[in-house]
Amino acid sequence: MDPVMVGILGTCLLFRFLLIGIRVAFSLMIVGFLGTTYLASLNAALPTVARTVYESSSHYPYTIIPLFIVMGSYAEITGISTDLYDTFDKWLRRLPGGLGMATIASIAGFSAISGSSVASAAAFGKVAYPEMRRFNYSPRLAAGTVAAGATIDFLIPPSLGFVIFGMLTEQSIGKLLISGMVPGLMLAGAFMIILFLGEIQSQFGSEQSGGSILEREDICTQRDLGNGRHLFIGDRWDLYGFIHSY
């Protein structure tokens, strides 16, 4: 069979595998293995598969990805995300749109110890969304606030997006991570300003959680932030102090 026809059939088979729910990586591997076997031989296909799998899994920058995800998972399991949210809620609850602003601020803080936007959305979707609905935030605004806030995770290091971008473009991953800090904070500030101005103009129609912050309660929030603050400081020290390079 003509190699071009083999490629066309392989592409069709790939889409078939994807439609029936086979993982992308396994779909590509199976189609590539079958194509190489047909065009060359089984003896040529087996070493190619083994070499490709090993080279992909042993590539050093790829080790960053699971470690960033694990760090975010640990932060969620240990309750750091909840502590962040509770703290910023107490600090910002008196302001118009304070609950939404607290969601954005806590996600920005969580982004500094998690490399995955999906992990941030999952963590604060369980914590912030029910609370915002309880205070009469519309479902669209509550879900949009969490979803928009999760995009900050792409900019504030550690960022899986910058890691993958750096590997694809052969740029310095460390410099990319450092460069995302200020834009990430600017984006978080822009989201908070939008929520603040929208609430002042009564476009969102949400109720405020109300209440004043007592000095004793404020001290408790400082203690609640302890674990997250220590993890953040350690991560920034490694990154900006060039103790560990990428």
Buried (B, 14 or more C-beta within 10 A) or exposed (E): EEEEEBEEBBEEBBEEBEEEEBEEEEBBBBBBBBBBBBBEEEEEBEEBBEEBEEEEEEEEEEEBBEEBBBBBBEBBEEBBBBBBBBBBBBBBBEBBBBBBBBBBBBBBBBBBBBBBBEBBBBBBBEBBBEBBBEBBBEEEBBBBBBBBBBBBBBBBBBBBBBBBBBBEEEEEBBEBBBBBBEEBBEBBBEBBEBBBEBBEEEEBEBEBBEEEEEEEEEEEBEEBBEBBBEBBEEBBEEBEEEEEEB
